[in-house]
């Protein structure tokens, strides 16, 4: 047995039946983890901790696959027949060359799409906390090796198969392996037996399962394809890839077009052969060439490239797209349901108001450091100040110390003068925190901060302008009114009170210490809204998208923040629903009333699924944000699940379609705009390709019925190669139209032909065919030469040049379905400009370069003929502009 095989056998031992000390020894590691050097050696030995994606196709295999299309194979056969029967060797060589060039371009397109998708995989690779050289470091999960010691906490995805060695209330959900959705509570007990089911292995943690609660530490025993999920992946390696809805739509479109065009080609073949006395070989070649040219077989690849380009743009703007179809779905979003904290706000508590001495102070005002409320908020506070001056602790408490710093209150020196000698820590039941400080005079200051309503119930007096007075009902009402006023402004309010005692109480109990207090003031704090959030909400509303805020905060706070952001009108209490009120509604009742509510307060993650489903029943496309483990079901349920890149757990990121790198609501709106742009650009590519293809089909079909010889097979194939691919891809890189975010969402049932695209394809295709046929007819009617051969050659060349150049001119029309070319900008897209220039050069070179024109059977044209070609080709721009103007006048844009 080889050393590698021996290692693999070792990895398959029943680690759950061994003590963790034996597992450590067997894996050649220690509780402090591996050294960096050893980890590097093992990585080269065992390979990356990732699932095998199967054998990738070589470039040659991809190239060969381009010829598997039935129409391409038939075309190649027809080219061979043409060479053998008609001795048209040059035609056959050109057809073969065009087919090979098409195949090469198909390979390049596929490679670009794979490259973009691979970069997305890299961006979404989860991390793991691991002990290396005795220190905790964060590494990408694919760098884990057997013997690593990994730390787990709630929200993590287990990165590899592990034997647990420490657990602290650790629960792991293993539904992916066992089918059991209830999380398993993990223990360190050694299990007996060799055939214990995975679900019963309570001292093991398996790759791709989710930590839902607690913490743990484990030894990596299996990585990559040796994990339990790796074994499943091995069995599924041959499974077919699931088609995306967008790709399915494109496939159905392709099948429909294939059937329609094949029928037309067959009819054309029989008409040409039996009624127009055209050679059966020439007619076969023409019919097949028409079918190949008319079927947009490159459309799926072009769409994939457009989607991939969209993901790259989004990544630069802090939106990491994990699933390609999400780019297109984003563009149809009707509802954005967003968390408040950290997404709409900064997640950084800041003092905004201070109430003391019977008045409210703004945080910007100068407040004397002798102010007792200022003193208490800094004393009854567990914030730690690091050597670099940064504040470490609860965000609420650090906000109070930061406020003190800004007001010149040096808490470090003050506490040295009046050190803390006793305390009663904060408790969520009594909602208070107390510290006791020794003063120079020998007495003790009891500093208490907490919930205003609780604190007022424990006060007897109030401090007003350095004078202690009895707490009257009138004074208490003033305090309560100011408390409510601050809460209405979305402020989190804490009360400050104190008293002096002669000795530290022997029994530090709340009933003794936290009573008979003197009220000193209120402090109002806020997690301020992001500066850009209100503008993003406005843009979303203009785009017909309804922003919804979801928060665990109190109703008043939620209502005030939503009012400040513009999500609701200030004071619109009816638009706010609490979790308690939601619980009292049936699903049917909630679905009937869901449109009333834009703010959900005091809700839990479980409520999010109900909110998503209710809107989806209304036919809306819903985007939902989430950062916690419990948010995963809602993220899965939503049409677009949006995970938080900074605060989000690995579970929430894994369940999402998109991850925000900056946790910013404005980034969602930017992503929606990019999604709309991507869908619009896909529509432009579809419109451009199908209008051109319809023009080609109608031209040849009608010409055949009338007995005209307008275009040769090599002409069709060259136009298909030159004018289709480059401009279509370049249209996918068009910048967003200026009014893109002023349109309503396109809706769940829209498709690539919505919004006037289908009617545009039809009339523009007919226009192209009519123009080409007119040019051919005019060349015959008013010839420059006298002999039939020269007249026919001129007419053929003019038809070919007109069709190719007209399609290039038409690409300008497609920049917008309804808007004028002069409004959207003809030359804004540099890639488009270069693509058209390249296509134009390739069209012209075979007409004007001696030798090439003989090969392609085209003639040199004089200025008069070029004038007709260019004038007719360019005419499509003003004609389409007139139609667009009429459509806008009729209100269709």
RADAFEN-V668024 format. One record per run of one state. SS is the DSSP state (~ for helix, > for strand, _ for the rest). FROM is the first residue (numbers start at 0). LEN is the number of residues. Records with the same first field share a line. If there is no record, write none. Layout:
BEGIN
SS = FROM-LEN / FROM-LEN
END
This chain:
BEGIN
_ = 0-2 / 11-3 / 17-2 / 26-7 / 34-1 / 46-12 / 65-4 / 85-3 / 123-3 / 132-2 / 143-5 / 153-3 / 157-3 / 173-1 / 178-5 / 185-12 / 200-3 / 205-4 / 222-1 / 226-1 / 235-9 / 274-5 / 294-4 / 316-2 / 321-3 / 330-4 / 339-5 / 356-2 / 362-9 / 379-4 / 385-5 / 392-2 / 406-4 / 417-2 / 427-4 / 438-5 / 450-1 / 456-2 / 464-2 / 470-2 / 488-3 / 501-8 / 513-3 / 529-3 / 542-3 / 550-4 / 565-7 / 583-3 / 596-2 / 601-3 / 617-4 / 626-2 / 637-2 / 644-5 / 655-2 / 660-4 / 706-6 / 731-8 / 742-14 / 781-6 / 813-7 / 824-5 / 848-3 / 855-7 / 889-4
~ = 2-9 / 14-3 / 19-7 / 35-11 / 58-7 / 69-16 / 88-35 / 140-3 / 174-4 / 197-3 / 223-3 / 227-8 / 244-30 / 279-15 / 298-18 / 324-6 / 371-8 / 394-12 / 410-7 / 451-5 / 472-16 / 509-4 / 532-10 / 554-11 / 572-3 / 578-5 / 586-10 / 604-13 / 628-9 / 649-6 / 664-42 / 712-19 / 739-3 / 756-25 / 787-26 / 820-4 / 829-19 / 851-4 / 862-27
> = 33-1 / 126-6 / 134-6 / 148-5 / 156-1 / 160-13 / 183-2 / 203-2 / 209-13 / 318-3 / 334-5 / 344-12 / 358-4 / 383-2 / 390-2 / 419-8 / 431-7 / 443-7 / 458-6 / 466-4 / 491-10 / 516-13 / 545-5 / 575-3 / 598-3 / 621-5 / 639-5 / 657-3
END
